[in-house]
Amino acid sequence: MKPFMDELLDVEKPDLVVFSGDNVQVFEVKYRQAAVDAFTERVEARKIPYAVILGNHDDENGFPREEVLRLVMEKNYSYTERGPLTIDGVGNYRLSVQAPVDGPWGNATDNVFHMYFLDSGSHPNKTRHPEVVSTLYDWIHPSQVEYYMNLSREAQEESGTLRPLPAVMFFHIPLQEHAQGALEYWWRTGEMNEKVSSSSVPSTLFSTLVQRGEVKATFSGHDHINAYCYRRRGLQLCYAGGTGFGAAYGNEDFLRRARVIEWTVNSANERTITSWKRLYGRLDERRQ
């Protein structure tokens, strides 16, 4: 993983790196710190800011999500946040990009772009949700959707704009709406190599994002050999890619990869979000 990450970082020179879940899989307590050190080592060494969300494998084998996030947050260049204790999930937060200089986008240090991070959990807490019987995976809960809306309204008030500033969102387990990409393939770009493994419990997040109109694209992990974006009702539902060569499952014909997201604004204040993938062994190509 480390040589591939080094090559990726050399080619793209990112301003921020996002780890989109299933970052560690630890079987013994004594290896917990080492596991977190391993997946953050290359960005820490290069002093690149980064953010982390958790996947369903991160807390398997007794590694508590709270502890995973605590170890990540102790790192020098981590911008990861724990988020409120009063809502579902560990690691719900927002990061804002500020203008480096005065320009058509506003004054220096004004917020110009937002990134939201939500914890899609692991497996359902049957004690907390006894009504849930038949789902393997957790979901984005109403408390998290409400929290997103509060953050979004707060951000718009701070910016004083008529419309919310553009944003993207990261969560590990895809929404049920991702699966429609199998049928509406004409709205899909990239590879679909396995069935979408979302929760069987529906979330209101998708409809909320569409109605709000702020988030232009979401990025998930979880299905390790899916690598597509699917446009549904104006919202791009994307997979982030996987760089690890460890315990994470894969396919011999599916090269490890990372998704790159580029946000630009020109002198006319026109804003664009573009995305492509870099593949292991083919870093000279930009793959859609």
C-alpha positions as CSV (number, residue, x, y, z in Angstrom):
1,M,0.0,0.0,0.0
2,K,2.7,2.5,1.0
3,P,4.6,2.5,-2.4
4,F,1.3,3.0,-4.2
5,M,0.3,5.8,-1.9
6,D,3.7,7.4,-2.4
7,E,3.3,7.3,-6.2
8,L,-0.3,8.6,-6.0
9,L,0.7,11.5,-3.8
10,D,3.7,12.3,-6.1
11,V,1.4,12.4,-9.1
12,E,-1.5,14.3,-7.7
13,K,0.0,16.5,-5.0
14,P,-3.3,16.8,-3.1
15,D,-4.3,19.5,-0.8
16,L,-6.3,17.1,1.3
17,V,-6.6,13.3,1.5
18,V,-9.8,11.5,2.6
19,F,-9.7,7.9,3.9
20,S,-13.2,6.5,3.2
21,G,-13.4,3.7,5.7
22,D,-12.2,0.1,6.2
23,N,-8.9,1.6,7.0
24,V,-7.8,-1.0,9.6
25,Q,-8.5,-4.6,10.5
26,V,-6.9,-5.4,13.8
27,F,-7.1,-8.8,15.6
28,E,-5.0,-8.0,18.7
29,V,-5.0,-5.0,21.0
30,K,-1.3,-4.6,20.9
31,Y,-1.4,-3.8,17.1
32,R,-4.1,-1.1,17.3
33,Q,-1.7,1.9,17.4
34,A,0.5,0.3,14.7
35,A,-2.5,-0.2,12.4
36,V,-3.5,3.5,12.6
37,D,0.2,4.6,12.2
38,A,0.4,2.4,9.1
39,F,-2.5,3.9,7.1
40,T,-1.7,7.5,8.0
41,E,2.1,7.3,7.7
42,R,2.5,8.5,4.2
43,V,0.3,11.6,4.5
44,E,1.8,12.4,8.0
45,A,5.4,12.2,6.5
46,R,4.4,14.6,3.7
47,K,2.5,16.9,6.1
48,I,-0.6,16.6,4.0
49,P,-3.9,17.4,5.8
50,Y,-6.3,14.5,5.8
51,A,-9.8,13.4,7.1
52,V,-11.0,10.0,8.1
53,I,-14.4,8.3,8.1
54,L,-14.9,4.8,9.5
55,G,-16.1,1.7,7.7
56,N,-17.8,-1.5,8.9
57,H,-14.5,-3.4,9.2
58,D,-12.6,-0.8,11.3
59,D,-14.3,-1.8,14.6
60,E,-14.4,-5.5,14.0
61,N,-12.5,-7.8,16.4
62,G,-13.2,-5.5,19.4
63,F,-11.4,-2.3,18.2
64,P,-13.9,0.4,19.4
65,R,-14.8,3.1,16.9
66,E,-14.2,5.7,19.6
67,E,-10.6,4.5,20.0
68,V,-9.9,4.3,16.3
69,L,-11.0,7.9,15.9
70,R,-9.1,9.0,19.0
71,L,-5.9,7.6,17.7
72,V,-6.5,9.3,14.3
73,M,-7.3,12.6,15.9
74,E,-4.1,12.6,17.9
75,K,-2.1,12.7,14.6
76,N,-0.4,16.0,13.6
77,Y,-2.1,16.5,10.3
78,S,-5.5,14.9,10.9
79,Y,-8.5,17.2,10.5
80,T,-10.8,14.4,11.6
81,E,-13.4,15.3,14.3
82,R,-15.4,13.2,16.6
83,G,-18.6,15.2,16.2
84,P,-21.6,15.4,18.6
85,L,-22.1,12.8,21.3
86,T,-25.8,13.3,21.1
87,I,-26.4,11.8,17.7
88,D,-25.8,8.4,16.0
89,G,-22.3,7.6,14.8
90,V,-18.7,8.4,15.6
91,G,-17.2,11.0,13.3
92,N,-19.9,13.3,11.9
93,Y,-18.5,16.7,11.0
94,R,-17.9,19.4,8.4
95,L,-14.8,20.9,7.0
96,S,-14.7,24.1,5.1
97,V,-12.3,25.3,2.4
98,Q,-11.3,29.0,2.7
99,A,-10.3,31.3,-0.1
100,P,-6.5,31.8,0.0
101,V,-6.6,35.3,-1.5
102,D,-9.2,37.9,-2.4
103,G,-11.0,37.2,-5.7
104,P,-14.4,36.8,-7.4
105,W,-15.2,34.1,-4.9
106,G,-14.9,36.6,-2.0
107,N,-12.4,37.8,0.4
108,A,-9.4,35.8,1.7
109,T,-10.4,33.4,4.4
110,D,-14.1,33.4,3.3
111,N,-15.6,29.9,3.1
112,V,-15.9,28.9,-0.5
113,F,-16.6,25.1,-0.4
114,H,-17.8,22.6,2.2
115,M,-17.1,18.9,2.9
116,Y,-19.4,16.8,5.1
117,F,-18.5,13.5,6.7
118,L,-21.0,11.1,8.2
119,D,-20.5,7.8,10.0
120,S,-22.6,5.1,8.3
121,G,-21.8,2.8,11.1
122,S,-21.0,-0.9,11.0
123,H,-23.8,-3.4,12.0
124,P,-27.1,-2.4,13.6
125,N,-27.3,-2.0,17.4
126,K,-30.2,-4.4,18.0
127,T,-30.5,-3.2,21.6
128,R,-30.9,0.4,20.5
129,H,-33.1,-0.6,17.5
130,P,-35.0,-3.7,18.5
131,E,-37.4,-3.1,15.6
132,V,-34.7,-3.9,13.1
133,V,-34.6,-7.6,12.3
134,S,-33.2,-8.3,8.9
135,T,-30.4,-5.9,7.9
136,L,-26.7,-6.7,8.0
137,Y,-25.4,-3.2,7.8
138,D,-26.1,0.1,9.6
139,W,-27.4,3.2,7.9
140,I,-27.4,7.0,8.1
141,H,-29.9,7.7,10.9
142,P,-32.5,10.6,11.2
143,S,-30.4,12.3,13.9
144,Q,-27.5,12.5,11.4
145,V,-29.6,13.8,8.6
146,E,-30.9,16.5,11.0
147,Y,-27.4,17.3,12.1
148,Y,-26.3,17.7,8.4
149,M,-29.2,20.1,7.8
150,N,-28.3,22.1,10.9
151,L,-24.7,22.3,9.7
152,S,-25.8,23.3,6.2
153,R,-28.1,26.1,7.4
154,E,-25.4,27.3,9.7
155,A,-22.9,27.4,6.9
156,Q,-25.2,29.4,4.7
157,E,-25.9,31.9,7.4
158,E,-22.2,32.4,7.9
159,S,-21.6,32.9,4.2
160,G,-24.6,35.2,3.7
161,T,-25.4,33.7,0.3
162,L,-28.8,33.2,-1.2
163,R,-27.9,29.6,-2.0
164,P,-25.8,27.2,-0.1
165,L,-22.1,27.0,-1.2
166,P,-21.3,23.8,-3.2
167,A,-20.3,20.8,-1.2
168,V,-19.4,17.1,-1.3
169,M,-20.1,14.4,1.3
170,F,-18.3,11.3,2.4
171,F,-19.8,8.2,4.1
172,H,-18.7,4.5,3.9
173,I,-21.8,2.4,3.4
174,P,-23.6,3.4,0.2
175,L,-27.3,4.4,0.2
176,Q,-30.0,2.2,-1.3
177,E,-30.2,4.6,-4.2
178,H,-26.8,3.5,-5.3
179,A,-28.3,0.2,-6.4
180,Q,-30.4,1.9,-9.1
181,G,-27.2,2.4,-11.0
182,A,-27.4,-1.3,-12.0
183,L,-30.6,-0.6,-13.9
184,E,-30.1,3.0,-15.1
185,Y,-26.7,2.2,-16.5
186,W,-26.9,5.1,-18.9
187,W,-26.4,7.5,-16.0
188,R,-23.4,5.5,-14.7
189,T,-19.8,6.1,-15.4
190,G,-17.1,3.6,-14.3
191,E,-17.1,-0.1,-13.2
192,M,-19.8,-1.9,-11.4
193,N,-18.4,-5.3,-10.5
194,E,-20.5,-6.4,-7.5
195,K,-24.0,-5.9,-6.0
196,V,-24.5,-2.8,-3.9
197,S,-24.4,-3.8,-0.2
198,S,-26.4,-1.1,1.5
199,S,-28.6,-1.4,4.5
200,S,-32.1,-2.8,4.1
201,V,-33.3,0.1,6.3
202,P,-34.0,3.2,4.1
203,S,-32.4,6.5,5.0
204,T,-33.9,10.0,4.2
205,L,-30.4,11.3,3.4
206,F,-30.7,11.1,-0.3
207,S,-34.0,12.9,-0.6
208,T,-32.7,15.5,1.9
209,L,-29.6,16.1,-0.2
210,V,-31.6,16.5,-3.4
211,Q,-34.0,18.9,-1.8
212,R,-31.3,21.0,-0.2
213,G,-29.3,21.2,-3.4
214,E,-26.0,21.9,-1.7
215,V,-24.1,18.6,-2.0
216,K,-23.2,17.8,-5.6
217,A,-21.6,14.4,-5.1
218,T,-21.2,11.7,-2.4
219,F,-18.4,9.3,-2.0
220,S,-18.5,5.8,-0.4
221,G,-16.3,2.8,0.1
222,H,-17.6,-0.6,1.3
223,D,-18.1,-2.4,-2.0
224,H,-14.5,-2.8,-2.8
225,I,-14.7,-3.6,-6.5
226,N,-17.3,-1.0,-7.5
227,A,-15.8,2.1,-9.0
228,Y,-18.5,4.1,-10.6
229,C,-20.4,7.4,-10.3
230,Y,-24.2,7.2,-10.8
231,R,-26.1,10.4,-11.5
232,R,-29.5,10.3,-9.9
233,R,-31.8,13.4,-9.7
234,G,-28.9,15.7,-10.2
235,L,-26.7,14.1,-7.5
236,Q,-23.6,12.1,-8.3
237,L,-23.4,8.9,-6.1
238,C,-19.8,7.8,-6.4
239,Y,-17.4,5.1,-5.0
240,A,-14.1,6.3,-3.7
241,G,-11.8,3.4,-4.7
242,G,-9.5,1.3,-2.5
243,T,-5.7,1.6,-2.2
244,G,-5.0,-1.2,0.4
245,F,-3.3,-4.5,-0.3
246,G,-4.0,-6.0,3.1
247,A,-7.0,-8.0,4.3
248,A,-9.5,-6.0,2.2
249,Y,-11.1,-8.3,-0.4
250,G,-10.6,-7.5,-4.1
251,N,-10.4,-9.1,-7.5
252,E,-7.3,-10.0,-9.5
253,D,-8.6,-8.2,-12.5
254,F,-9.5,-5.1,-10.5
255,L,-6.5,-2.8,-9.9
256,R,-6.3,-0.9,-6.6
257,R,-7.1,2.7,-7.1
258,A,-7.9,6.1,-5.6
259,R,-10.4,8.7,-6.7
260,V,-9.3,12.3,-7.2
261,I,-11.7,15.2,-6.7
262,E,-10.8,18.6,-8.1
263,W,-12.8,21.7,-7.3
264,T,-12.1,24.9,-9.3
265,V,-13.5,28.4,-9.5
266,N,-12.7,30.8,-12.3
267,S,-12.6,34.6,-12.6
268,A,-16.3,34.6,-13.5
269,N,-17.0,32.7,-10.2
270,E,-18.1,29.6,-12.1
271,R,-17.5,26.6,-9.9
272,T,-16.7,23.1,-11.2
273,I,-16.2,19.7,-9.5
274,T,-14.3,17.1,-11.5
275,S,-13.3,13.6,-10.6
276,W,-11.2,10.8,-12.0
277,K,-9.3,7.7,-10.7
278,R,-5.7,6.8,-10.7
279,L,-5.0,3.0,-10.9
280,Y,-2.1,1.0,-9.5
281,G,0.5,0.4,-12.3
282,R,-1.3,2.9,-14.6
283,L,-0.7,6.2,-12.9
284,D,-0.1,8.0,-16.1
285,E,-3.8,7.5,-17.0
286,R,-6.9,9.3,-15.7
287,R,-9.7,6.8,-15.6
288,Q,-13.3,7.7,-15.4
